[in-house]
């Protein structure tokens, strides 16, 4: 279920970027393979849920070679 929600979030962000006139095309990697760049910023780690959510997002994108994850800890 988490991957399904994550997929819906990604699709909605891509559609939003497209609607705003920005490119939603994947970035070109050095080896010629196209990769999607995803940014994720977690507001904090004040609960076990947020920590687990961060780990889940990182694992999901780091396990898939077609994605590049840019992560930032917003630190409240």
ABEGO torsion letter per residue (X at the ends): XAAAAAAAAAAAAAAAAAAAGBBABBBBBAAGBBBBBBBBBBAEAABAAAAAAAAAAAAAAAABAABBBBBBBAGX
